[in-house]
Amino acid sequence: MRLSPTAVLKYETCPRQYYFAEGLRIRPVHPAANLVFGRVVHQAIEAWLRGWLNGRVPDVGARFDRDWTAARAAGGIDYAATQSPESLAATGRALVEQFAAAWPGFGLRPALDADGEPLLERQLEIPLESGLTYVGRFDLAVVDAGGALVCLDVKTSSGLIDPDWLAGADPLTGYQLLLDAHAERLGLPPVGRLGLLELVKRKVTPKGKGPEVRPPLMVARRGPNDLAAYTQKVLWVAEDIDRGRFPKRPLMAHNSPCGLCAFRRWCQDGDPDGLVMPDADSPAPAPAAVVPLAPPAPRAAA
């Protein structure tokens, strides 16, 4: 089994949603605009940072425009009621151009591994126990003015993120776990701090604040107890998956994940419209179907 920070969060949010997406490999016909937008912004920023390191800075706005146009041409995108292709195009260009203008003032530089390659969108993995591999792709690792290694999570958010989230954010805990495990091989010190670089995707308007790149917010690295607790959580999630525990988790009315779930109509009403099944020739499995509860089979060696 392979688990990532996103997979663990998906299971914690709703085990049934995890089962539909990761177990049955069902996906929406059209990806959500927020996911596509975030990917294109990350691609533009990564390309700009690589050029900045090499002294050949690309036109980051043009890069975003090109990739956004290509993403739209590749197929349908599911836009929220407040979004349009044009509004997101304007917001994205503004954000990446603001990032390029603000970056030199942050006093950060992408960290380089032992081969001189920048740690941008790097995937790492570690075995947690026999048959269970933890794998994650972090956005960016940098070195600050004091020489400390900082793992940054780059977020394209709709509004300001609560700073308290950073102190306990599981994905960053997982990235520290991965980077620390590979530090010697990569020629790096252990992670010194964890951070959030927030790109707020407000609409471009004649008045109002509009899109905004916030200065990085940082906290100290996770301590041994936090790392041990997170590792135990991942092991428990893996055990629940092995045992076929995929209950629905609608939670309370004020914080239910159902409203944002791509599988909501299928889960609640048995309506598969808008979903792509792994085998188009096979009928959609019943929405109530879950892996039967049974003792887990021994995991194969990682």
Secondary structure by P-SEA (a helix, b strand, c coil): ccccaaaaaaaaacaaaaaaacccccccccccaaaaaaaaaaaaaaaaaaaaaaccccaaaaaaaaaaaaaaaabbbbbcccccaaaaaaaaaaaaaaaaaaccccccccccccccccccbbbbbbbccccbbbbbccccccccccbbbbbbbbbbcccccccccccccaaaaaaaaaaaaaccccccccccccccbbbbbccccccccccccccbbbbccccaaaaaaaaaaaaaaaaaaaaccccccccccccccccccccccccccccccccccccccccccccccccccccccccccc
